[in-house]
Amino acid sequence: MRNWYHSKFVPGLKTVIAHEAASFAVISAAVSILSPRVILETGTACCGLTLLLHESCPSASLYSFDSPHFNEVRWSGFREYGEKCAKKVREVGFVNKRVHFIKDDILLGDGNSDIISILTTPKYPKFVYFDNGNKEKEIELYSKYLEVGDIMGVHDWGKEVRLEKVKDHLAPFIEHPLNFFLIKENCTTRIFIKNDDQ
Ligand SMILES: C[S@@+](CC[C@H](N)C(=O)[O-])C[C@H]1O[C@@H](n2cnc3c(N)ncnc32)[C@H](O)[C@@H]1O
């Protein structure tokens, strides 16, 4: 699904997020409440969620990863969605220089030195959101680097992410109270708080 996200700060600026519309306010609230110093997102696509994450905490350094082979037109299916919106967002959407786009294969694990170095740099708290092609694998590869108090969100819960496949990696996490609203609104985002450093 694709839903329009309207910028809170730049009049008339909008782009698409491939999420349920009801999840926008919930994800934004989770970020604002945490007020992270670092945000890491996988699956930039057309910069929709990137803009929402940035506008929810502009003071955070934000790192957004996507594949070097990503094609905005092919992904969105609509030229106006992909090329125009993403270009405009990159031009005028980010109110400071703290947003960084990195093209790399996210599934390299320890081979992805950028991700490991962002996650292991002692800057707390962090908000991490996984939305690329293999979310179970991302949880397996990267959740272990989070510190107590950091937050991990993931898309496509119950579809591409199955509890039985990730439950061992989620053991040090507790559910974020905002999951209540995500479940109530049939959204497939889930948010977890790291609660145990074991
Ligand atoms: C569902 S889209 C992301 C949607 C976006 N987060 C949003 O809400 O609008 C998934 C993205 O993951 C990227 N992706 C898939 N496999 C990847 C990989 N191995 N490394 C990096 N990016 C990957 C794709 O290029 C695509 O842009």
The ligand as an ORCA input file, in Angstrom:
! r2SCAN-3c Opt
* xyz 0 1
  C       9.269     -1.586      0.964
  S      10.530     -0.599      0.326
  C      10.774      0.603      1.598
  C       9.619      1.523      1.766
  C       9.833      2.739      2.614
  N      10.442      2.429      3.886
  C       8.499      3.417      2.831
  O       7.890      3.162      3.880
  O       8.044      4.118      1.951
  C      11.909     -1.670      0.528
  C      13.237     -1.059      0.120
  O      14.285     -1.927      0.537
  C      15.312     -1.859     -0.431
  N      16.130     -3.086     -0.325
  C      15.739     -4.356     -0.591
  N      16.760     -5.224     -0.372
  C      17.811     -4.460      0.030
  C      19.162     -4.776      0.396
  N      19.610     -6.028      0.423
  N      19.973     -3.748      0.772
  C      19.519     -2.468      0.778
  N      18.250     -2.122      0.444
  C      17.416     -3.109      0.062
  C      14.571     -1.705     -1.751
  O      15.412     -1.129     -2.742
  C      13.390     -0.833     -1.372
  O      13.633      0.531     -1.585
*
